[in-house]
Amino acid sequence: MTISSDPKQVTQICFDRINIPNQNKLSVARENGAYELLPTVLEEFDSAKIIGEVKTSGLRGRGGAGFPTGLKWSFVPRNTGKPTYLLCNADEGEPGTFKDRDIMRFDPHLLIEGMIMAGFALDVRDAYIYIRGEFLHEANVLNEAIAEAYAANLLGENILGSGYSMNLTVHRGAGAYVCGEETALIESLEGKPGRPRFKPPFPAVEGFYRCPTVVNNVETLATIPAILKFGGEWHASIGIPNNTGCKIFSVSGHVNKPGNYEVPMGTSLKTLIEEYCGGLQHGSVPKVIIPGGSSTPWLTGEHYDTPLTYDDLMKAGSFLGSGAIIVMDETADLVALTHRLTHFYAHESCGQCTPCREGTGWLERVMGRVENGKGCAADVTVLKDASEHMAGRTICALAEGAAAPVLSLLKYFPEDVQTRLAENAE
């Protein structure tokens, strides 16, 4: 691992070795530092020390919610008589997000090492990587890496002679967006339809097969080896308070160099787009920025200088989410975009909750009318009312995510809707 011990010099953590050829192979990964700390962790660390370092690091979940990782681990009850499970959420179904699959296909041993360390801290004997079904190549790479790890006694019984044993299995999902929600993921992993559960009880207490369970994102778990190598305070010194470390952002849309970029937390949207992504294809200020995946509220050009942190984006009226930044300039047809997003959410609703099941369908149909020349002025009221009655009234956040693009369109660009309605009237 070539990451600097000086936090001021750190610009990447999970992507530090991403461009090394054949880094997915165990022999190459070990040459570049993979698993070098693992014997020390298994022999000299204990659960309290590991969880304490992760708490001190300030690491927050990188999958969307941003919940403090160490705190989440500390909620797991001990001595229940039940096994504890560790589940890696590699579903990555949020439109615009493509960061986790790069970790899995280019540096899978980083994820595996992080899972072993997390499993050791939580006394896990069986861990699973739940990967979206479309990621066939990534699943194959992971399975090959896991087989190598078993052969090297990095997984399985009595890992490296430490007395600790852990099995790791890759489970392919069936492509349902809602299975990115942790309880729907658990239901799917149990062989049931992927539908979210009521909470409480939370998975830390009653999760997989009603046993204590921790669900963490790929990027979250891939950060653990660096934290344990350099210490929680080291990680806490990167970024800004309450938003520590580095974060991978998947940038797409009207930028000259779309792709994945890992930067310290607190980097501004403008810096990321102009210095890393080569600027906009047209103009100097974006028309729309969706900062955390398609389910997060939109931002506009007036938010261009907003720091990329959980707190600053919330103040701006949106969320960091998965870190999927979708950039659109003046050439974007926002009505067509919104219709496309409502179609996606109507298709992906699991149908369990009435406001989501019915509401997503209404949004798709009405936005379709508006886009296709059959809308009327009353449709604006229907869209607004339906969206507002969906948010906060369902088991999971899919309905709220479905409403976000519609409410954003009506809030920031009502003239785009009125122009389309006027064209329809003609």
C-alpha positions in Angstrom: 0.0 0.0 0.0 1.5 3.3 -1.1 -0.8 5.5 0.8 1.1 8.2 2.7 1.1 8.1 6.5 0.8 11.9 6.3 -2.9 12.6 6.0 -2.2 15.9 4.3 -0.7 14.0 1.4 -3.5 11.6 0.9 -5.8 12.0 -2.1 -6.9 8.3 -2.6 -7.5 5.3 -0.3 -9.7 2.7 -2.1 -8.3 3.6 -5.5 -4.7 3.7 -4.4 -3.8 0.5 -6.3 -6.6 0.5 -8.9 -4.4 1.1 -11.9 -1.8 -1.5 -11.2 -1.9 -4.2 -13.9 -3.3 -7.6 -12.7 -4.0 -6.2 -9.2 -7.0 -8.6 -9.1 -4.5 -11.5 -8.8 -3.4 -12.4 -5.3 0.3 -12.6 -6.2 0.3 -9.0 -7.6 -1.9 -7.7 -4.8 0.4 -9.1 -2.1 3.4 -7.5 -3.8 1.6 -4.2 -3.4 0.7 -4.6 0.2 -2.5 -6.6 0.3 -3.0 -8.6 3.5 0.3 -7.4 5.0 -1.4 -6.1 8.1 -3.8 -9.0 8.4 -1.5 -11.2 10.6 -1.0 -8.3 13.0 -4.7 -7.6 13.2 -5.6 -11.2 13.9 -2.8 -11.6 16.5 -2.6 -8.2 18.3 -6.0 -6.5 17.8 -9.2 -7.3 19.5 -12.8 -6.4 18.7 -12.8 -3.3 21.0 -9.6 -1.9 19.4 -10.8 -2.4 15.8 -14.2 -0.8 16.5 -12.6 2.0 18.5 -10.3 2.8 15.6 -13.2 2.8 13.1 -15.2 5.1 15.4 -12.2 7.4 15.8 -11.8 7.5 12.0 -15.2 9.1 11.6 -15.8 6.8 8.6 -19.4 7.1 7.5 -21.2 4.6 5.2 -20.3 5.1 1.6 -23.4 3.4 0.2 -25.9 6.3 0.6 -27.1 6.8 4.2 -23.8 8.1 5.6 -24.3 6.4 9.0 -21.1 6.2 11.2 -19.6 2.8 10.5 -18.0 2.2 13.9 -21.2 3.2 15.7 -23.1 0.7 13.5 -20.7 -2.1 14.4 -21.0 -1.2 18.1 -24.8 -1.9 18.0 -24.3 -5.6 17.3 -25.2 -7.5 20.5 -22.7 -10.1 21.8 -23.3 -13.4 23.5 -26.8 -13.9 22.1 -26.3 -17.5 21.3 -26.9 -16.7 17.6 -24.3 -16.3 14.8 -23.4 -12.8 13.6 -23.4 -12.2 9.8 -21.5 -9.7 7.7 -23.1 -8.7 4.4 -21.4 -6.6 1.8 -23.9 -4.6 -0.2 -22.5 -4.7 -3.8 -25.9 -4.3 -5.5 -25.0 -0.8 -6.7 -28.3 -0.2 -8.4 -28.6 3.5 -8.0 -28.6 5.1 -11.5 -25.4 7.0 -12.2 -23.3 4.9 -9.7 -20.4 2.7 -11.0 -17.7 3.0 -8.3 -18.0 -0.2 -6.4 -17.7 -2.4 -9.5 -14.3 -0.9 -10.2 -13.1 -1.9 -6.7 -14.4 -5.4 -7.3 -13.0 -6.0 -10.7 -9.7 -4.2 -10.3 -8.8 -4.7 -6.6 -11.0 -7.4 -5.2 -8.5 -8.4 -2.5 -8.8 -5.0 -0.9 -12.5 -5.7 -0.3 -11.8 -9.2 0.9 -9.2 -8.0 3.3 -11.5 -5.4 4.7 -14.3 -8.0 5.1 -11.9 -10.3 7.0 -10.9 -7.5 9.4 -14.5 -6.4 9.9 -15.6 -10.0 10.4 -12.9 -10.5 13.0 -14.1 -7.4 14.9 -17.7 -8.7 14.8 -16.9 -12.4 15.5 -18.4 -13.3 12.1 -18.0 -16.9 10.8 -20.0 -16.5 7.6 -20.0 -13.4 5.4 -21.6 -12.7 2.0 -21.1 -10.4 -0.9 -24.5 -9.6 -2.4 -23.8 -8.4 -5.9 -26.3 -7.3 -8.5 -27.0 -9.9 -11.1 -25.8 -7.8 -14.1 -22.3 -7.7 -12.7 -21.4 -11.1 -14.1 -17.8 -10.2 -14.8 -17.3 -8.7 -11.4 -18.8 -11.7 -9.7 -16.4 -14.0 -11.6 -13.4 -11.8 -10.6 -14.5 -11.9 -7.0 -15.0 -15.7 -7.0 -11.5 -16.1 -8.5 -10.0 -13.8 -5.9 -11.9 -15.6 -3.1 -10.6 -19.0 -4.3 -7.1 -17.6 -4.2 -7.6 -16.4 -0.7 -8.9 -19.8 0.4 -5.9 -21.5 -1.1 -3.6 -19.1 0.7 -5.4 -19.7 4.1 -6.6 -16.1 4.1 -10.2 -17.4 4.3 -11.6 -20.6 5.7 -10.6 -22.4 8.9 -7.9 -21.1 11.2 -6.9 -18.1 9.0 -3.1 -17.8 9.1 -2.9 -19.9 12.2 -4.8 -17.3 14.2 -7.6 -19.5 15.4 -10.1 -17.2 13.6 -12.2 -18.8 10.8 -14.5 -17.1 8.3 -16.2 -18.2 5.1 -17.0 -15.8 2.3 -19.6 -16.4 -0.4 -20.7 -14.3 -3.4 -24.4 -14.2 -4.0 -25.8 -12.8 -7.2 -29.1 -10.9 -7.0 -31.7 -10.7 -9.7 -31.5 -7.1 -10.7 -34.0 -5.5 -8.4 -33.2 -1.8 -7.5 -35.0 -2.1 -4.1 -32.5 -4.8 -3.0 -30.0 -2.0 -2.5 -32.0 -1.3 0.7 -30.4 -3.4 3.4 -33.5 -5.3 4.7 -34.7 -6.0 1.1 -31.2 -7.3 0.4 -31.5 -9.6 3.5 -34.9 -10.9 2.4 -33.5 -11.6 -1.1 -30.4 -13.4 0.4 -32.8 -15.6 2.4 -34.5 -16.6 -0.8 -37.6 -14.5 -0.5 -38.9 -11.7 -2.7 -36.7 -8.6 -2.2 -39.1 -6.4 -0.1 -38.0 -4.0 2.7 -38.8 -4.9 6.3 -40.3 -2.7 8.9 -37.7 -1.3 11.3 -37.2 -1.8 14.2 -35.9 -4.4 14.8 -32.8 -3.2 12.9 -30.5 -5.7 11.2 -27.8 -5.2 13.8 -30.2 -7.0 16.2 -32.4 -9.1 13.9 -31.1 -9.3 10.3 -30.1 -12.3 8.2 -32.2 -15.3 9.5 -33.2 -13.0 12.4 -29.6 -13.0 13.7 -27.3 -10.0 14.4 -26.2 -8.7 11.0 -24.0 -5.8 9.7 -24.6 -4.6 6.2 -21.8 -2.4 4.7 -21.1 -1.0 1.3 -18.1 -2.1 -0.8 -16.3 1.2 -0.5 -16.9 1.3 3.2 -15.3 -2.1 3.8 -12.5 -1.4 1.4 -11.5 1.6 3.5 -11.0 -0.6 6.7 -7.4 -1.9 5.9 -6.0 1.7 5.6 -7.7 2.8 8.8 -6.3 -0.1 10.8 -2.8 0.4 9.2 -2.5 4.1 9.8 -5.0 4.6 12.7 -8.4 6.2 13.2 -6.9 9.7 13.9 -5.0 9.5 10.5 -8.3 9.0 8.7 -10.1 11.6 10.7 -7.4 14.2 9.6 -8.4 13.7 6.0 -11.3 15.8 4.7 -13.1 17.9 7.2 -14.7 17.2 10.6 -17.8 14.9 10.5 -17.0 14.3 6.8 -13.7 12.5 7.0 -11.5 10.5 4.6 -11.8 10.2 0.8 -14.8 9.5 -1.3 -15.2 8.0 -4.7 -17.5 10.0 -7.0 -19.0 8.5 -10.2 -19.3 11.5 -12.5 -21.4 11.2 -15.7 -23.3 13.5 -18.0 -22.1 16.6 -19.8 -18.5 16.6 -18.7 -15.4 16.1 -20.9 -14.0 13.3 -18.8 -16.7 11.2 -17.1 -15.5 8.5 -14.7 -14.7 7.6 -11.2 -12.7 10.1 -9.1 -11.6 9.6 -5.5 -11.0 12.9 -3.7 -10.8 14.1 -0.1 -14.2 14.9 1.4 -14.9 18.6 1.3 -13.7 19.0 -2.3 -16.2 21.3 -4.1 -18.4 20.3 -6.9 -16.7 23.0 -9.1 -13.2 21.6 -8.4 -14.3 18.0 -9.1 -15.9 18.9 -12.4 -13.4 21.4 -13.7 -10.1 20.1 -12.4 -10.8 16.3 -12.5 -13.4 15.9 -15.1 -12.0 18.4 -17.6 -14.9 20.9 -17.3 -18.3 21.0 -19.0 -18.9 20.1 -22.6 -21.0 23.3 -23.1 -21.0 26.5 -21.1 -19.2 27.4 -17.8 -21.9 26.5 -15.2 -24.1 23.4 -15.1 -27.9 23.7 -15.5 -28.5 20.7 -13.2 -26.3 18.7 -10.9 -27.7 15.5 -9.3 -25.2 14.9 -6.6 -25.9 11.5 -5.1 -27.6 9.3 -7.7 -30.9 9.8 -9.4 -33.0 9.5 -6.2 -31.4 12.7 -4.7 -32.9 16.2 -5.2 -31.3 18.3 -7.9 -29.0 21.2 -7.5 -28.4 24.0 -9.9 -25.6 26.3 -11.0 -26.0 28.4 -7.9 -24.8 25.4 -5.9 -21.6 24.9 -8.0 -19.2 25.9 -5.2 -20.9 23.5 -2.7 -18.4 21.3 -0.8 -19.0 17.6 -1.3 -19.9 16.6 2.2 -22.9 15.0 3.8 -23.6 18.2 5.8 -23.1 20.8 3.0 -25.2 19.0 0.5 -27.9 18.6 3.0 -27.8 22.3 3.7 -28.1 22.9 -0.1 -31.2 20.8 -0.1 -29.9 17.4 -1.4 -27.8 14.5 -0.2 -24.4 13.0 -0.9 -26.1 9.6 -1.4 -24.0 7.1 -3.3 -21.7 9.8 -4.7 -23.1 9.5 -8.3 -22.9 13.0 -9.7 -24.9 13.5 -12.9 -24.1 16.8 -14.6 -26.4 18.4 -17.2 -25.9 21.6 -19.2 -28.3 23.8 -21.1 -28.8 21.2 -23.9 -30.6 18.8 -21.5 -34.3 18.1 -21.9 -35.3 18.0 -18.3 -38.9 17.0 -19.0 -37.8 14.0 -20.9 -35.2 13.2 -18.2 -37.8 13.4 -15.5 -40.2 11.1 -17.4 -37.4 8.6 -17.9 -36.6 8.6 -14.2 -40.3 8.2 -13.2 -40.5 5.2 -15.6 -37.5 3.6 -13.9 -39.0 4.0 -10.4 -42.4 2.8 -11.4 -40.8 -0.3 -12.9 -38.6 -0.9 -9.8 -41.2 -0.4 -7.1 -41.7 -3.7 -5.2 -45.4 -2.9 -4.8 -45.5 -3.5 -1.0 -46.5 0.0 0.0 -49.6 1.6 -1.6 -48.2 5.2 -1.8 -45.2 3.9 -3.8 -47.0 1.3 -5.8 -49.7 3.7 -7.0 -47.7 6.9 -6.8 -44.8 5.9 -9.0 -47.3 4.8 -11.7 -49.1 8.1 -11.5 -45.9 10.1 -11.8 -44.8 8.0 -14.8 -48.2 8.4 -16.6 -48.6 12.1 -16.0 -45.0 12.9 -16.9 -45.5 10.8 -20.1 -48.5 13.0 -21.0 -46.5 16.1 -20.5 -43.6 15.0 -22.5 -45.6 13.5 -25.4 -47.8 16.5 -26.1 -51.0 15.4 -24.2 -50.5 17.3 -21.0 -52.6 20.1 -19.4 -52.1 22.7 -16.7 -53.8 20.6 -14.1 -51.1 18.0 -14.5 -48.7 20.2 -12.6 -50.9 20.1 -9.6 -51.3 16.3 -9.9 -47.6 15.8 -10.1 -46.9 18.1 -7.1 -49.6 16.5 -4.9 -48.8 13.0 -5.8 -45.1 13.5 -5.1 -45.7 15.2 -1.7 -48.0 12.4 -0.6 -45.4 9.7 -1.4 -42.4 10.9 0.6 -42.2 9.6 4.1 -45.1 7.3 3.9 -43.5 4.1 2.9 -41.2 1.4 4.5 -38.2 2.4 2.4 -37.1 5.5 0.6 -37.8 4.4 -3.0 -41.0 6.5 -3.1 -39.2 9.5 -1.8 -36.4 9.0 -4.4 -39.1 8.6 -7.2 -40.6 11.9 -6.1 -37.3 13.8 -6.0 -36.8 14.5 -9.7 -40.4 15.6 -10.2 -40.3 18.0 -7.2 -36.9 19.3 -8.4 -38.2 19.9 -11.9 -41.2 21.8 -10.6 -39.1 23.7 -8.0 -36.2 24.9 -10.2 -37.5 24.7 -13.7 -41.2 25.3 -13.8 -40.7 27.3 -17.1 -39.5 24.1 -18.8 -42.8 22.4 -17.9 -44.9 25.4 -18.9 -43.1 25.7 -22.2 -43.8 22.0 -22.9 -47.5 22.5 -21.9 -47.8 25.6 -24.2 -46.3 23.6 -27.1 -48.9 20.9 -26.3 -51.7 23.5 -26.4 -50.7 24.6 -29.8 
